[in-house]
Amino acid sequence: MASLNVLDFEKSIAELDENLSKLHQIVEDRNNPQNKPDLAGQIAELEEHRTALLSALFANLTPWDKVLLARHVKRPYTLDYVGAIFEDWTELHGDRMFADDGAIVAGLAKLDGQPVAVIGHQKGRDLKQRQQRNFGSARPEGFRKAGRIMQMAAKFGIPVVTLIDTAAAAADIAADERGISEAIARSMFEMATLPVPIVSIIIGEGGSGGALGIAVADRVLMLEHAVYSVIPPEGCAAILWRDPERKSDAAAALNLTAQRALELCIIDDIVPEPLGGAHRDWAESAESVKAALLQSLRPLTGIPAPTLVAQRYEKFRRMGRFTELEGV
Amino acid sequence: MPPDGWFRRKSKFAPAPAAQIVAQVPDGVAIKCAQCSEIIFTKDFEKNLKVCPHCGSHHRLTAAERIAYTVDEGSWVELFANLRSVDPLHFKEYDSKLAKSVQVTGLGDGFVVGTAAVSGLPLVLGVSDFRFMGGSMGSVAGEKVARAMEEGIARRLPVVLFTASGGARMQEGLLSLMQMAKTSAAAARLAEAKLPYIVVMTDATMAGVLASYASLGDIHLAEPGALIGFAGARVVAQATVQKPPEDYQTAEWQLGRGQIDSIVPRRDLPQTLATLLSLLTGRASVNTGGLNG
């Protein structure tokens, strides 16, 4: 059956999944006891086939496939991870100036017993949620709320964890009116000197300034199939070829995969996803993210604040590629 | 139909269409104002610092013109002129676009940094040249902005940056995006060192540049009519239901939204900078004659 939740390249998997679930249903049907032995073999065979197919498919994903995976509507969002990873999650609302932005959630929680401030972009799954979350596109108030929570974390010596998942910052007139540019710039400016450890993980879409605005961290991680880009592939294609349909070419040109980001020294590590992508197993994904966060935070917690801030500065200071001519 | 002579005679007194005049004058003697379509003699245009004498429209300047119009004569010393872009992603046509920009502008990169003085007050100055791939910020521009700020810290000098950019340079992908973080972090260091940082936003200051170092000054000045905004018109139209106001994303509109301290006409900029630098540093400015005097 065709579904909006199944990507094109996943269709063969979806068919297998459907057959598998039919077989499982027959097994569970106690009115058919004599069929059980035959089916167990079939199921095992199908599952093996499915694993092989998934491995083959996911070993050869194109950058555009990754964009689609990163945007997958079934992919776990920030609050899905928060619920699975942290204890005592207490959400805190509002920028104390204008509004509470639903596109960025923030609060305090415990990670393996250690208090942390958690900040992340939040997307919505249905129409109502999407409106409430502004499709995960943060407004100025979102960045200012994030800044407020980070300053509080600094005050109490609490590390900061940010989860990145946004197509882009809000680009409407109202966002511009309230200084979306200044809000993003200010957030990066403050993160650059925040005297507590910061770990960021891109869990889905890392959409340009809207993503980087809360990702100036000591350690930047990316989930295996997440993407991080200076411009959406559609926008890039529109500018380069005046044809937004050439988005897959643009996705390749932009080098937006976690693997390329690691090679370019933009991120520190890639966090593995369950076979077939994070959306196939939320629990396993959350476990993977939690382990990565703990592993990244642990070595940072002992570092004195001035050293930490100096190292963070050097980390971003080094980013970029250019040459210096001699004799000019 | 009226006799042929009627309109021909009248046209002798009516203002002729601009194109007609341009066609009659030798190349380079006159230009047409893109804003009001009036014809301006190049000599007058340059004497007026490339501001249209008819409508006051501030035309874009090259980096060299900006420096000449701003600093004390003989005070400019360029720094980091040897930095050049590479093509780290082997991005479609980036090499040829770079080569063309170098050829057209005579610059190694669209962002120029140096030390200079304005009315005798020393400063680190950075100027973006919009002709160089729309002033877009790649690794070199980001590096030069950061070095300008570090130079300010090392020499205890105020930093003044003239912005003109469409945003981050797409052709360097994430490496360009990271320049936003790099320049913002450098601005934070400059602020910690308690050195003045003045941004002068000129046409156009957009996207990744506005959303990083351009929005982090102690003081934000802008030239009249400069386009200043986060997203381009097409993206805004997609994201917004209502029609943008006439003056949307102009310096005047941004002033009203609280993002700019003051809009300063080009002719007054050197004096305004000198006054502000003198107020912020406690140093006395000197009358150096020329524009600044």
Interface residues (C-beta under 8 A of the other chain):
Chain A: A169 A170 A171 D172 I173 A174 A175 D176 E177 R178 G179 I180 S181 E182 I184 A185 R186 M188 F189 E190 A192 T193 S208 G209 L212 G213 A215 V216 Y228 S229 V230 I231 G235 C236 A238 I239 L240 A253 L254 N255 L256 R260 A261 L264 I266 R312 Y313 F316 R317 M319 G320 R321 F322 T323 E324 L325 E326 G327 V328
Chain B: A81 N82 L83 R84 S85 V86 P88 L89 F91 K92 G108 G138 S139 V140 G142 E143 A146 A168 M170 E172 G173 L174 L175 S176 L177 M178 Q179 M180 A181 K182 S184 A185 A186 A187 A188 R189 A191 E192 A207 G208 L210 A211 S212 Y213 A214 S215 L216 G229 F230 A231 R234 V235 V236 Q238 A239 T240 Q242 P244 Y248 Q249 R257 G258 Q259
